[in-house]
């Protein structure tokens, strides 16, 4: 998801630019003021509580604000991300947003701060007061609001500066000029966001062949758990000997071994645009493990694509591979082939459902020539990349 916080003092043009950005990037718009007004007008339980608080002259609590934001995010599954207008405004809210987005399996891509000289802000707000009739657009209130902004939001800026997510934007100029600067910064940020693809499918569906082709075409790094394990076996290490015994039986290698190898591989090749994971995750537990691993690196699984082939097709392919130099030990035994296909049906198919529920899943027909399958796969990958980037 593309999650952006648009920052800036009163009069910086956040409202104008927000409207343009949400249209360009298909984002859900979150303004805490708008959310409160909507809940109150709808007469929801949350709205009634908010109205009672406001009527007493009190500030709406952060707890209530986070409930409103979470409700809006959860209901925005048709959007490519979220634009936060004027939120977070305090350090406490910054930490709240970090925790909320983590809970929802996403994160903030950047905070864009519209920088406008104080004199121009005052001039803009006074001019707006003449046309809009807003009671808070008078000289005395304007001074107070600007002072309040500087005092409370400076620590928020530092919070995101420390995380390399704070981007100051020159907010002076025509609307299109400021928009151009914002778009340039967003697009530059998106180029630094990893695109992480999980390639799944039954044994013999062509994951290895297609995964390597995808990695080459889109400048991704291909990680095959099978290759990592075979490399470990070839090294003759104690771990490799243990892995060899497990794989010879057609069993899944324990998670603690696989994750150690994957994490090491990612850290050694973290200068790419993302990763293609082939053969992992194979279980729901491994899906959670991969999420946790990527979260530590401020990333996430971007998409999962299943290469779908019938059981009969898979058996034919594995049988054919057993007669080539690329044969695996588990290709040479019909019982092992059947066992691996049963393992896939029982343990790996639920992984597809895991990503489907997150709107991160697609399935393509894996039957046909290598180029035909790759063309179908590329279409899905590029569509997913547009959503991410």
N, C-alpha and C positions, 0 to 999 in steps of 0.2 A: 504493500500500500504506500501511496505517496501522502504522507502526513506533514503538513506545514503549519507553523505558527506565524501569523503576520503580526508584527510588533510595531509600535510607534506611538508617539504622543497624540493627544487630541488635535485634530486638524491636519494630521499627516497624510490623510487620504486612504486609510485602511478600508473603509466601506466601499469606495469606488473601485479600488484595485482588487478587493476580495471578489466582487461580482464578476470581474473579468477573468480572474484566475480560476474560479470554480467552473466557469463555462469552458475555458480552454482545456483544463485537465480533468473534467468530470469529477469534481470533488463535492463532498457534502460540506455544507457551511455550518460552522458552530460559533455562534456568538451567545455568550451566557445571558445577555440581556434579552435577545430574541427568544431563547429557549424558555426563559422565565415567563415572558409575556404570552408565549404560545400555550404553556401549561396552564396559566391562569385563565386565559380566554376559553380553553377547552374544559375547564372545571375539573381537571383530573385531581386525584388525591394529592399528588405532589404539588400541583398548582394551588390547591387550597392551603396547603401548609406554607407555601411561599408567600401567598397573599396575606395570610395572617401575620407572618413575620414582617413583611414590608409595611403593613398597616400599623404595626406597633412601632414603626420607625427604626427597626433593626436591620442589620445587614444579613442577607441570606447566607447561611453557613456553607463552608467548603464541602461539607458532607452532602448537602442538598445539591450543590452545583455538580459534584462528581456523579451523582445519580442521574441528573439531567443529561450530562455529557455521555455517560455510558449508554443510556437509553437511545440517544441519537445515533451513536456509532453503530450499535447493534442493529438498528433499523436501516442502515445505509449500505446494505450488501451489494446494491447495484452501482455503487460509486467506486472510483479508483483510489480514494483516500479521503482525508479530512483536511479542511482549512479551518484553523482556529483563529478567530478574530478577537484580539485583545485578551487572550488567555494563553498561558498563565500570566497573572499580574503580580504575583508575590512568589517568594521562594517556596513557601508551603505549597502553593498551587503547582509549582514546577515539579516538586517531588510527587505530588498527587498524580499529575499527568504522566510522569514516567511510570509509576506503578500501575496506573489504569491501562496504559497502552501495552505494558508487559503482560498484564492479565489477559488482554485481548489479542495476544500473539502478534504484536506489531510494535512500532517505535516511531519517534519523531525524526523526520529526515533532516529538517533544518528550521531555524528561526530566522525569518527575514525581518529586519528592522528598518523601517522607513525613516531616514534621517532628514530633518527639515530644520533650518535655523529658527530660533525662538521668535524673532521679529516677524518672520513670515507666518509662523503658526498663529500668532496673535492676529495678524492681518486677515488671514483666512477665516478664523473663527468669528471675528467681528463682522466680516462680510456675510458669513453664513447666517449669523444672527439676524441681519437685516432682512434676508430673504425667507428664512425658515421660521422665524419667530420663536426659536428655542430660548427658553428662559436662562439656560446655562451658558449661552453665548454672549456674555457681557464681560467687560474688562476685569471686574473684580473676581468673578467666578473663574474666568479663563486663567488668571494668574495662579489662583489656588489649585486648579486642576493640573496645570503644568508642573507646579511645585510638587504636588502629590505624586505625579507620574515619575518625576526624577528621583524622588526619595524612595519610592517603593519598588520601582522596576529596575533600577541599576543592578541590584543583586541578581535579578533574573537574567539580565544580559550576561553577567559574569558566570552564572551557572551554565549557560549554553556555550559561552566562550571556552570554558574549561573542557567542554566536550567536543570542541571544534564544530559546533553546529550553528554558531551565531554569524549571520552575514549582514553587515550594514549595507543599505541601499540608498543611494542618493534619491531623495523624494521630491526634489525640485525639478520642475519642468512640465511639459505637456503630459497629459494622461498617458498617451501612447509611448512617450519616451520613458516614463517611469515603469510602465508595464514591460517594456523591452528589457530593462535592467533586471526586473524581477524574473522574467522568463529565462534570461541568460543564466542567472544564478541557479534557478531551479534545475534547468537542463544540465548544468555543470555538476550539480550535486547528484543528480540521477545517474550520471556516468560513473560515479564512484560507488553506486549501490550494487552489490553483488546480485547476479541472477543465478539462483541455485535451483537446479532441476533434478528431481527424482525421476529416474527412468525405471519403470517397473514392468513386469510381464512374466509369463511362465518361462521355465527353462526352455531354451531353443527358440524364443520369440525374436531374437536378433538384437537384444539390448546392447551387447558389446560392440557390434558393428556400427549400429546407429549412434550409440553414445560417443564413440570416437569421431564420427563424422560431424556430429553437432559441436563437439568441443573445438574442432579445427575451424569450422565455419564461423562460430560466434566468439572465438577467443575465450573459451571456458577451459577449465582444467578437469580432465576426466579422472574420476576416482572409481575404480572397480575393486570391491572388497575381495573378489576372487583373485585378482592380480596381486593385491597387497599380501594376501595369504600365501599365494604361490611363491612370491618373492621371499617371504619369511621362511617358507619350507626350504627353498633353494639355498638360503643362507646357512642352513644346517644348525640353526640355533635350537636351544631346548624348547622354546616356544614353537618353532617351526615343526619340530618332531611331534609335539602334542597336536598341532593343527592338522598335520598329515594324517594322523590316526583318526581324527574326527571326520575329516572330509572323505576318507576312504569308505566310511560307513554311510555316506550320504546325509549325515546329520548337519545341523546348523552349528557353526562355531560360536562359542559363548560370547555374549555381548561385550564383556570387559576386554576381551582380546581385540575384537573388531574395532571398538570405539577408540582404543589406544592407537591403533594403526591409522585410522582415519584422521584423528586429531593431529597427529604428527604430520601427516601428508598435507593437510590444510595449512598448517603453520609454515611449512616449507615453501608453499606456492600461493602466498596470500597477495600476490601482485597481479592477479588475473581479474577478469570481469565477473567471475563466478565459477560454479562447479557443476559438473554432471555427476550425480551419484547413481552408479549402477550396482544393483544387488544389495542396496541398503537405502532405506530400512526394509526389512523383510517381515517385521512384526510390529504390532501397535507399540509395544515397549520400545523398540528401536526408533520408531517415529518420534516418540517423546524424547529419547536420548539425542537424536539428531537436532531437534528443536533446541534442547538445552545447550548443546555444543555450539550451535550457530548463534544463539542468544549471547553467549559469552563473547562472541566476536562481533556483536552489534549487527547481526544479520538474521535471516530466517529462510525457510524453504519457500521459494517463490512459486513453484508449480510442480505438479506430478503428472506424468503422461504414461499411460499404460499401452504397451504394444500387445494387441490382442491377437492371439492365434488359437485355433482349436487344439484340443488335447491330441488329436490324431496328427495334426500338422507338427506339433512340438515333438512328438515321438519320431516322426519321419526325419525331422531336422537333426535331432540328437543322434539318431541311428546313423545318419549320413556322416555327421561330424566324427563319429567313432572310427570311421575308416580313413581319417585324414591325420596329418601331423598335429593338428590343433585339438585332437581328442583329449578330453579330460578322463580321469580314472573312472568317474561316475557315469561316463557315456558308454562304457564297455559292458555294462551289465543291465539287462532289461529290468530286473527287479529294482535296481537303484534308480533307474529312470522313472519308473512308476512311483516309487517312494518320493522322489523329489517333486513330481507333479502333484502328488497328494499333499505334500507339505505346503506347496504354493497355494493350493485351494483352501487349505485349512488356516494357514497362518498369515499369508501375504495378501490375499484378496481383501481382508478387512482394512489393510493400509490404504487401499484405494478409497474406501468409504471414509476413512479418517480425513483425507485431503478433499474429498468431494464436499464434505460438510463445511469446509473452509472456502469453498468456491475456488479451489486450486487444482482441479482435476479434469483431465480429458482422456479419452480412449481413442486410439486409431487402429485401423485394420493393418496388421503386420504381415499379411499375406500378399505376395507379389515380388517383383524385382526390387533389388536393393535401392535403386534410384527412385522408384515409385514410392516406396515406403518412406524414404528420406524426404521426399517432396511433401508428403502428407504430414510428416512429423515437423518439418520446418515451418509449415503454415501455422500449426498450433503453437510452436515455440515463439514465433514472431508476434502472434496475437497476444501471448502472455507477456512478452517483453514490453509491448506498448502499454499494457496496464501498469507494469512496474515502473517503466521509464518514461 
